[in-house]
Amino acid sequence: MTSAALPADVFRAAVGRLPAGVAVVTLRWRGTDHAATVGSVVSVSLEPPMLLFCVHTDARLRDALDDVDTWAVSVLADDQAPTADWLASAGRPAFDQLARVPHRRSATTDAAWLDGAAAWFDCRTADVHRAGDHDVVVGTVLAAQQGAPDAGGLVHLRGRVRGVR
């Protein structure tokens, strides 16, 4: 819900000018991989190392976070826009979401690390905060790894996903 003083379409258009890094959050819940494209991964702290991401309260991934406290973040590289689009698409199947996405298992969290990403993080949930129609999930970083040195990044800007180097 947006305040009467600020229409939702005005807010959406203005905030669309804020470039946001694109990543995929994954976890394994009840024997199934769950994944979601997010544009809200933020470094919170260096000591201890912490990240946060935001997830819609109605998302399947959010439901899984009630039972699973470890998850992974794959920071998408500049050539991974199709993966970002697929894992952001409404109505994608609950099962085999990653069947068409090359990935490997993290030894730390058992979550999927997407092949070709610019970086990966394994995290354990430290806290969850309600924020409007989203929850802010704060995690302690358990492991981190960089991808290829020449990998660029993917950003969301003005309603489109764009590669940057």
C-alpha positions as CSV (number, residue, x, y, z in Angstrom):
1,M,0.0,0.0,0.0
2,T,1.3,3.4,-0.9
3,S,0.3,6.6,1.0
4,A,-2.4,8.8,-0.6
5,A,0.3,11.5,-1.0
6,L,2.5,9.3,-3.2
7,P,0.8,7.2,-5.9
8,A,2.4,3.8,-6.5
9,D,3.1,4.4,-10.2
10,V,5.0,7.6,-9.3
11,F,7.1,5.8,-6.7
12,R,7.8,2.9,-9.0
13,A,8.9,5.2,-11.9
14,A,11.2,7.2,-9.6
15,V,12.8,4.2,-7.8
16,G,13.3,2.5,-11.2
17,R,16.1,5.1,-11.8
18,L,18.0,3.5,-8.9
19,P,20.3,0.9,-10.4
20,A,20.2,-2.3,-8.4
21,G,22.5,-5.3,-8.6
22,V,20.8,-8.5,-9.7
23,A,21.3,-11.8,-7.9
24,V,19.5,-15.1,-7.3
25,V,18.8,-16.4,-3.8
26,T,18.5,-20.2,-3.6
27,L,17.8,-22.7,-0.9
28,R,16.9,-26.4,-0.6
29,W,13.6,-27.0,1.2
30,R,11.9,-30.4,1.5
31,G,14.2,-31.9,-1.1
32,T,13.4,-29.2,-3.7
33,D,15.5,-26.3,-4.9
34,H,13.8,-22.9,-4.6
35,A,15.2,-19.8,-6.3
36,A,14.2,-16.2,-6.8
37,T,15.8,-13.3,-8.6
38,V,16.3,-10.3,-6.3
39,G,17.5,-6.8,-6.9
40,S,18.0,-6.0,-3.2
41,V,21.1,-7.8,-2.0
42,V,23.2,-5.4,0.2
43,S,26.3,-5.8,2.2
44,V,25.4,-5.0,5.8
45,S,28.6,-5.5,7.8
46,L,32.2,-6.6,7.4
47,E,32.6,-7.7,11.0
48,P,30.8,-10.0,11.2
49,P,30.3,-10.4,7.4
50,M,26.6,-10.0,6.7
51,L,24.3,-9.5,3.7
52,L,20.6,-8.8,3.4
53,F,18.0,-9.3,0.7
54,C,14.3,-8.5,0.4
55,V,11.6,-11.0,-0.5
56,H,7.9,-10.5,-1.1
57,T,5.9,-11.9,1.9
58,D,3.8,-14.1,-0.5
59,A,6.8,-15.7,-2.3
60,R,7.4,-19.4,-2.0
61,L,11.0,-18.6,-1.1
62,R,9.7,-16.7,1.9
63,D,7.7,-19.7,3.0
64,A,10.8,-21.9,2.8
65,L,12.8,-19.4,5.0
66,D,10.5,-20.2,7.9
67,D,11.9,-23.8,7.9
68,V,15.4,-23.4,6.4
69,D,17.9,-21.0,7.9
70,T,20.7,-21.4,5.3
71,W,20.7,-20.1,1.8
72,A,23.0,-19.0,-1.0
73,V,23.3,-15.9,-3.2
74,S,24.6,-16.0,-6.7
75,V,25.6,-12.5,-7.9
76,L,24.7,-12.7,-11.6
77,A,27.3,-11.9,-14.3
78,D,26.6,-9.6,-17.2
79,D,25.6,-12.4,-19.5
80,Q,23.0,-14.0,-17.2
81,A,20.0,-11.9,-18.0
82,P,18.0,-14.9,-19.3
83,T,18.5,-16.7,-16.0
84,A,17.4,-13.6,-14.1
85,D,14.3,-13.3,-16.2
86,W,13.4,-17.0,-15.8
87,L,13.8,-17.0,-12.0
88,A,11.8,-13.8,-11.8
89,S,8.9,-15.0,-14.0
90,A,5.5,-15.4,-12.3
91,G,4.0,-18.8,-12.5
92,R,7.2,-20.8,-13.0
93,P,6.9,-24.3,-11.7
94,A,7.6,-24.9,-8.0
95,F,9.6,-28.0,-9.0
96,D,12.7,-28.2,-11.2
97,Q,13.1,-24.4,-11.4
98,L,16.8,-25.0,-11.9
99,A,16.5,-27.8,-14.5
100,R,17.5,-25.4,-17.2
101,V,20.0,-23.4,-15.1
102,P,23.5,-24.9,-14.8
103,H,24.5,-25.0,-11.1
104,R,26.3,-26.9,-8.5
105,R,25.7,-27.6,-4.8
106,S,27.4,-25.5,-2.1
107,A,29.2,-27.8,0.4
108,T,28.2,-25.3,3.2
109,T,24.5,-24.8,2.7
110,D,23.5,-27.5,0.1
111,A,21.9,-24.6,-1.8
112,A,22.5,-24.1,-5.5
113,W,25.4,-21.9,-6.7
114,L,24.6,-20.8,-10.3
115,D,27.4,-21.6,-12.7
116,G,29.0,-18.5,-14.3
117,A,28.0,-16.1,-11.6
118,A,30.3,-13.2,-10.7
119,A,30.3,-14.2,-7.0
120,W,28.6,-16.6,-4.5
121,F,27.8,-16.3,-0.8
122,D,26.5,-18.9,1.6
123,C,24.5,-17.4,4.5
124,R,22.6,-18.3,7.7
125,T,19.6,-16.2,8.6
126,A,20.3,-13.9,11.5
127,D,17.1,-11.9,11.5
128,V,14.0,-11.2,9.5
129,H,12.2,-7.8,9.6
130,R,8.8,-7.0,8.1
131,A,8.9,-4.0,5.8
132,G,5.6,-3.3,4.0
133,D,4.8,-6.1,1.5
134,H,8.4,-7.5,1.8
135,D,10.5,-9.0,4.5
136,V,14.1,-8.0,4.9
137,V,16.2,-11.1,5.5
138,V,19.6,-10.5,7.2
139,G,22.2,-13.3,7.0
140,T,25.6,-14.0,8.4
141,V,28.0,-14.9,5.6
142,L,29.4,-18.4,6.1
143,A,31.4,-18.6,2.8
144,A,32.2,-16.4,-0.2
145,Q,33.8,-17.0,-3.5
146,Q,34.5,-14.8,-6.6
147,G,33.7,-15.9,-10.1
148,A,35.9,-15.3,-13.2
149,P,38.0,-12.2,-13.0
150,D,36.5,-10.8,-16.2
151,A,32.9,-11.3,-15.2
152,G,30.8,-8.2,-15.2
153,G,27.6,-7.7,-13.3
154,L,23.9,-7.4,-14.0
155,V,21.8,-4.4,-12.9
156,H,18.1,-3.6,-13.0
157,L,17.4,-0.1,-14.2
158,R,14.2,1.4,-15.6
159,G,12.4,-1.9,-15.7
160,R,15.2,-3.7,-17.6
161,V,18.1,-5.9,-16.8
162,R,21.4,-4.7,-18.2
163,G,24.9,-6.1,-18.2
164,V,27.7,-3.9,-17.0
165,R,31.5,-4.4,-17.0
